[in-house]
């Protein structure tokens, strides 16, 4: 499959970044809240600790 290059306007990029951030907050916000309360979740703690990017890396800068 060939890669397609697409140049976005600033408004398009910001809209896509905001949608991405909202999708990631769905998963990362509960984890942040549990951490603040010092609550443990065996599965999600394992996933955020041992796999892939950290929860903060999943969020694009605003």
C-alpha positions as CSV (number, residue, x, y, z in Angstrom):
1,X,0.0,0.0,0.0
2,X,1.4,3.4,-1.0
3,X,1.5,6.2,1.5
4,X,-0.5,9.3,0.7
5,X,0.8,12.6,1.8
6,X,-1.8,15.1,2.8
7,X,-1.2,18.7,3.9
8,X,-3.7,19.9,6.5
9,X,-4.6,23.5,7.3
10,X,-4.1,24.6,10.9
11,X,-7.8,24.4,11.5
12,X,-8.0,20.8,10.1
13,X,-5.0,19.7,12.2
14,X,-6.4,21.3,15.4
15,X,-9.8,19.6,14.9
16,X,-8.1,16.2,14.4
17,X,-5.9,16.7,17.4
18,X,-8.8,17.6,19.5
19,X,-10.8,14.5,18.4
20,X,-7.7,12.4,19.2
21,X,-7.3,13.9,22.6
22,X,-10.9,13.3,23.5
23,X,-10.7,9.7,22.4
24,X,-7.5,9.2,24.5
25,X,-9.0,10.9,27.5
26,X,-11.8,8.3,27.5
27,X,-9.1,5.8,28.5
28,X,-6.5,7.8,30.3
29,X,-8.6,10.1,32.5
30,X,-10.0,7.2,34.7
31,X,-6.4,5.9,35.1
32,X,-5.2,9.4,36.3
33,X,-8.1,9.7,38.7
34,X,-7.4,6.2,40.2
35,X,-3.7,7.2,40.6
36,X,-4.7,10.4,42.5
37,X,-6.8,8.3,44.8
38,X,-4.1,5.7,45.2
39,X,-6.5,3.1,43.9
40,X,-5.2,0.0,42.0
41,X,-6.6,-1.6,39.0
42,X,-4.8,-4.9,38.1
43,X,-5.4,-4.9,34.4
44,X,-5.2,-1.2,33.5
45,X,-2.3,-0.5,35.7
46,X,-0.4,-3.4,34.0
47,X,-1.3,-2.1,30.5
48,X,-0.3,1.5,31.2
49,X,2.9,0.4,33.0
50,X,4.2,-2.4,30.8
51,X,2.9,-1.8,27.3
52,X,3.4,0.9,24.7
53,X,3.5,4.6,25.3
54,X,2.7,6.1,28.6
55,X,-0.7,7.7,29.3
56,X,0.7,11.2,28.8
57,X,2.3,10.3,25.5
58,X,-1.1,9.3,24.1
59,X,-2.3,12.9,24.4
60,X,-1.2,15.4,21.8
61,X,-0.4,18.9,23.1
62,X,-3.5,21.1,23.1
